[in-house]
Amino acid sequence: MSYMSLEDFKSQFDLIFSRFLDSKMPEIEVVSPHLRSILESSRNMWTEGGKRIRPYLCTLAYQAYGGTDVPAILFASFALELLHVFALVHDDIIDQSETRRGYKTLHTALTKQHLQKKLHGDASHFGVSLAILIGDLLFSFSNEIVTQISFPKNYVERAQKLFYTIQQQLLLGEYEDVQATAQLESVTEDQVIRLMSRKSGRYSIEQPLQFGTILSGKSEVYAKTAFGAFSKPLGIAFQLQDDILGTFGDPKKLGKPTDSDIRQGKPTLMVVYALKKISGDTKRTLLDILGNQQATEKEIQYV
């Protein structure tokens, strides 16, 4: 059996994403022409900018265990990507991020639109409120996809059960991340590794592999044990690389600034190790800068 390269996969997958949005536009137009225009303007960010790691791993696992219905697994894996896009929309609000994949984040674009049109009320509240609702809409779309998967009923039921677990663990991981950010000084190495395992080891690597394995016909128990030994450490490595790039990478290639993790005070292993090595005024200065959205460029470089 031949497997698609990631680039070939993305080409086919992005077409599915675009067609799905097209299918939703008529009913959205009836409810709100404004919402349709927002979704249309967000289309490029959602359909062209993503890595597609989760649906790709899902598809590879499905094929590795004998699955042959490629169109069906591509559609099924789309649920994972819609869930991820929902998470990004909400994550950008939580992190107060202004750019994503080289585009303005949804809440930032909506805030700017409010200001440009001189609408009534608070522009920031308007942008955040609509972005939350659009994220929720994407969340509902992901659940809709899971109900439309065209595999044997018992496969689908097992996959749905896993999908709801993925949703819950994603939200719990985000909750833990926010809480850890607020307690930055006391966060331990074990806590950060556990958080990376939950947010990347499971959500980005292990669970997409399990999803594809279940839809190939394997049992839940088999799917859980088949990839656990390497998927968790691989997910942690994935997150470590992301954290390093998020601070030391090229903003143009990343599509977002490299000072955002510092301004948000993200509890990365780099921060935990740095806080272990310093004390006194140096430690106090570092803690004052971490999480300070108004930090100067000089302060960012200090970190």
C-alpha positions as CSV (number, residue, x, y, z in Angstrom):
1,M,0.0,0.0,0.0
2,S,1.3,3.5,-0.9
3,Y,0.9,6.3,1.6
4,M,0.3,10.0,0.6
5,S,3.0,12.5,1.4
6,L,1.9,15.2,3.8
7,E,1.9,17.7,1.0
8,D,-0.3,15.6,-1.2
9,F,-2.6,14.9,1.8
10,K,-2.9,18.6,2.5
11,S,-3.9,19.3,-1.1
12,Q,-6.8,16.8,-1.0
13,F,-7.7,17.7,2.6
14,D,-7.8,21.5,2.1
15,L,-10.2,20.9,-0.8
16,I,-12.5,19.0,1.5
17,F,-12.3,21.8,4.0
18,S,-13.2,24.4,1.4
19,R,-16.1,22.4,0.0
20,F,-17.5,21.9,3.5
21,L,-17.5,25.7,4.1
22,D,-19.1,26.1,0.7
23,S,-21.9,23.7,1.7
24,K,-22.6,25.7,4.9
25,M,-22.8,29.1,3.3
26,P,-26.4,29.1,2.1
27,E,-27.9,28.3,5.5
28,I,-25.5,30.8,7.2
29,E,-26.4,33.5,4.6
30,V,-30.1,33.1,5.6
31,V,-29.3,33.6,9.3
32,S,-26.6,36.3,9.0
33,P,-24.9,37.7,5.8
34,H,-22.4,39.3,8.2
35,L,-21.4,35.9,9.6
36,R,-21.0,34.5,6.0
37,S,-18.7,37.4,5.2
38,I,-16.6,36.7,8.3
39,L,-16.3,33.0,7.5
40,E,-15.4,33.8,3.9
41,S,-12.7,36.2,5.1
42,S,-11.3,33.5,7.5
43,R,-11.3,30.8,4.8
44,N,-7.7,31.2,3.8
45,M,-6.4,31.1,7.3
46,W,-8.3,27.9,8.0
47,T,-7.9,26.1,4.7
48,E,-4.4,27.0,3.7
49,G,-2.3,27.7,6.8
50,G,-2.5,24.6,9.0
51,K,0.0,21.7,9.3
52,R,-2.8,19.1,9.1
53,I,-0.8,16.8,11.4
54,R,-3.8,15.4,13.3
55,P,-5.9,14.3,10.3
56,Y,-2.8,13.1,8.5
57,L,-1.8,10.8,11.4
58,C,-5.4,9.6,11.6
59,T,-5.3,8.7,7.9
60,L,-1.9,7.0,8.1
61,A,-3.0,4.8,11.1
62,Y,-6.2,3.8,9.3
63,Q,-4.2,2.7,6.2
64,A,-1.5,1.0,8.3
65,Y,-4.2,-1.3,9.7
66,G,-5.7,-2.2,6.4
67,G,-8.2,0.6,5.8
68,T,-8.7,1.2,2.1
69,D,-11.6,3.8,1.8
70,V,-9.4,6.9,1.6
71,P,-12.3,9.4,0.8
72,A,-14.2,8.1,3.9
73,I,-11.2,8.5,6.3
74,L,-10.3,11.9,4.9
75,F,-13.8,13.0,5.7
76,A,-13.8,11.4,9.1
77,S,-10.4,13.0,10.0
78,F,-11.9,16.4,9.1
79,A,-13.7,16.3,12.4
80,L,-10.3,16.4,14.2
81,E,-9.2,19.4,12.2
82,L,-12.5,21.3,12.8
83,L,-12.1,20.7,16.5
84,H,-8.5,22.0,16.3
85,V,-9.6,25.2,14.5
86,F,-12.3,25.7,17.2
87,A,-9.5,25.4,19.8
88,L,-7.3,27.9,18.0
89,V,-10.0,30.5,17.8
90,H,-10.7,30.2,21.6
91,D,-6.9,29.9,22.4
92,D,-6.2,33.1,20.6
93,I,-8.8,34.9,22.7
94,I,-7.4,33.4,25.9
95,D,-3.8,34.3,24.9
96,Q,-4.7,37.7,23.6
97,S,-3.0,36.9,20.3
98,E,-3.2,39.3,17.4
99,T,-1.9,37.1,14.6
100,R,-2.2,33.5,13.5
101,R,-0.7,31.9,10.4
102,G,0.2,35.4,9.1
103,Y,-3.4,36.6,9.4
104,K,-5.1,38.7,12.1
105,T,-6.8,36.5,14.7
106,L,-10.5,36.3,14.4
107,H,-11.3,38.4,17.5
108,T,-8.8,41.0,16.5
109,A,-10.2,41.3,13.0
110,L,-13.7,41.6,14.3
111,T,-12.6,44.3,16.8
112,K,-11.0,46.2,14.0
113,Q,-14.2,45.9,11.9
114,H,-16.3,47.3,14.8
115,L,-13.9,50.3,15.0
116,Q,-13.8,50.9,11.3
117,K,-17.6,50.8,11.0
118,K,-18.1,52.9,14.2
119,L,-20.6,50.5,15.6
120,H,-22.3,50.9,18.9
121,G,-20.7,49.5,22.1
122,D,-17.3,48.3,23.1
123,A,-15.2,47.1,20.1
124,S,-13.1,44.6,22.0
125,H,-16.1,43.0,23.7
126,F,-17.8,42.8,20.3
127,G,-14.8,41.1,18.7
128,V,-14.3,38.6,21.5
129,S,-18.0,37.8,21.8
130,L,-18.4,37.0,18.1
131,A,-15.2,35.0,18.0
132,I,-16.3,32.8,20.9
133,L,-19.6,32.1,19.1
134,I,-17.9,31.3,15.8
135,G,-15.6,29.0,17.6
136,D,-18.6,27.3,19.2
137,L,-20.1,27.0,15.7
138,L,-16.9,25.2,14.5
139,F,-17.1,22.9,17.5
140,S,-20.7,22.0,16.5
141,F,-19.6,21.4,12.9
142,S,-16.9,18.9,14.2
143,N,-19.7,17.0,16.0
144,E,-21.8,17.0,12.9
145,I,-19.0,15.4,10.9
146,V,-18.6,12.6,13.4
147,T,-22.3,11.7,13.0
148,Q,-21.9,11.5,9.2
149,I,-18.9,9.1,9.1
150,S,-19.5,6.3,6.6
151,F,-18.1,3.3,8.3
152,P,-19.7,0.3,9.9
153,K,-21.9,1.3,12.9
154,N,-19.8,-0.3,15.6
155,Y,-16.7,1.4,14.3
156,V,-18.4,4.7,14.3
157,E,-19.8,4.3,17.8
158,R,-16.3,3.6,19.1
159,A,-14.8,6.5,17.2
160,Q,-17.5,8.8,18.5
161,K,-16.8,7.8,22.1
162,L,-13.1,8.5,21.5
163,F,-13.9,11.9,19.9
164,Y,-15.9,13.1,22.9
165,T,-13.0,12.0,25.1
166,I,-10.7,14.1,22.9
167,Q,-12.9,17.1,23.3
168,Q,-13.1,16.9,27.0
169,Q,-9.3,16.3,27.5
170,L,-8.6,19.2,25.1
171,L,-10.7,21.6,27.3
172,L,-9.3,20.3,30.5
173,G,-5.8,20.8,29.1
174,E,-6.6,24.3,28.2
175,Y,-8.0,24.9,31.7
176,E,-4.8,23.5,33.2
177,D,-2.7,25.7,30.9
178,V,-4.5,28.9,32.0
179,Q,-4.2,27.9,35.6
180,A,-0.5,27.2,35.3
181,T,0.1,30.5,33.7
182,A,-1.5,32.2,36.7
183,Q,0.8,30.3,39.0
184,L,4.0,30.6,37.0
185,E,6.4,31.0,39.9
186,S,5.4,27.7,41.5
187,V,4.9,25.5,38.3
188,T,7.2,22.5,38.3
189,E,8.9,20.5,35.6
190,D,6.6,17.6,36.1
191,Q,3.5,19.8,35.8
192,V,4.7,21.2,32.5
193,I,5.6,17.8,31.1
194,R,2.1,16.5,32.2
195,L,0.5,19.5,30.5
196,M,2.5,18.9,27.3
197,S,1.5,15.2,27.4
198,R,-2.2,16.1,27.6
199,K,-2.2,18.9,25.1
200,S,0.3,17.5,22.5
201,G,1.1,13.9,23.3
202,R,-2.5,12.8,23.4
203,Y,-4.4,15.5,21.5
204,S,-1.9,16.0,18.6
205,I,-0.4,12.6,18.2
206,E,-1.8,9.7,20.2
207,Q,-5.5,10.3,19.9
208,P,-5.5,11.0,16.1
209,L,-3.7,7.7,15.6
210,Q,-6.2,5.9,17.8
211,F,-9.1,7.5,15.9
212,G,-7.8,6.2,12.6
213,T,-7.0,2.8,14.1
214,I,-10.5,2.4,15.4
215,L,-12.1,3.3,12.1
216,S,-9.9,0.5,10.5
217,G,-11.8,-1.9,12.7
218,K,-9.4,-2.4,15.6
219,S,-10.7,-2.4,19.2
220,E,-10.4,0.5,21.6
221,V,-8.0,-1.5,23.7
222,Y,-5.8,-2.2,20.7
223,A,-5.9,1.4,19.6
224,K,-4.8,2.6,23.1
225,T,-1.9,0.2,23.3
226,A,-0.7,0.3,19.7
227,F,0.9,3.7,19.7
228,G,1.3,4.7,23.4
229,A,4.9,3.8,23.8
230,F,6.1,6.4,21.2
231,S,3.2,8.8,20.6
232,K,3.4,10.5,24.1
233,P,7.1,11.3,24.0
234,L,6.8,12.3,20.3
235,G,4.0,14.7,21.3
236,I,6.1,16.2,24.1
237,A,9.0,16.6,21.6
238,F,6.5,18.2,19.2
239,Q,5.5,20.7,21.8
240,L,9.1,21.4,22.9
241,Q,10.0,22.3,19.4
242,D,6.9,24.5,19.1
243,D,7.9,26.3,22.3
244,I,11.5,26.9,21.1
245,L,10.3,28.2,17.7
246,G,7.7,30.3,19.5
247,T,10.5,32.2,21.2
248,F,13.5,31.9,18.9
249,G,12.0,31.2,15.5
250,D,11.4,33.4,12.5
251,P,8.2,35.4,12.9
252,K,7.7,35.5,9.1
253,K,7.8,31.7,8.8
254,L,5.7,31.1,11.9
255,G,3.0,33.6,10.9
256,K,3.0,35.1,14.4
257,P,5.3,37.1,16.7
258,T,8.0,35.3,18.7
259,D,7.4,37.3,21.8
260,S,3.9,36.1,22.4
261,D,4.8,33.3,24.8
262,I,6.8,35.7,26.9
263,R,4.1,38.3,26.9
264,Q,1.5,35.7,27.9
265,G,3.8,34.2,30.6
266,K,3.5,30.7,29.2
267,P,4.7,27.9,31.5
268,T,7.3,26.3,29.2
269,L,10.1,24.1,30.2
270,M,12.5,26.9,29.2
271,V,10.8,29.2,31.7
272,V,10.8,26.6,34.5
273,Y,14.5,25.9,34.0
274,A,15.4,29.6,33.9
275,L,13.5,30.2,37.1
276,K,15.4,27.3,38.8
277,K,18.8,28.8,37.9
278,I,18.2,32.4,39.1
279,S,17.1,34.1,42.3
280,G,16.7,37.5,44.0
281,D,16.3,40.6,41.8
282,T,17.1,38.7,38.6
283,K,14.2,36.3,39.3
284,R,11.9,39.1,40.3
285,T,12.7,41.0,37.1
286,L,12.0,37.9,34.9
287,L,8.7,37.2,36.6
288,D,7.7,40.9,36.2
289,I,8.3,40.7,32.4
290,L,6.7,37.2,31.9
291,G,3.0,37.7,31.3
292,N,3.3,41.5,30.8
293,Q,1.5,42.4,27.6
294,Q,3.0,45.8,27.7
295,A,6.6,44.7,28.0
296,T,9.1,46.7,26.0
297,E,11.3,45.2,23.3
298,K,14.3,45.6,25.6
299,E,12.6,43.6,28.3
300,I,11.6,40.9,25.8
301,Q,15.3,40.6,24.8
302,Y,16.3,40.5,28.5
303,V,14.2,37.3,28.8
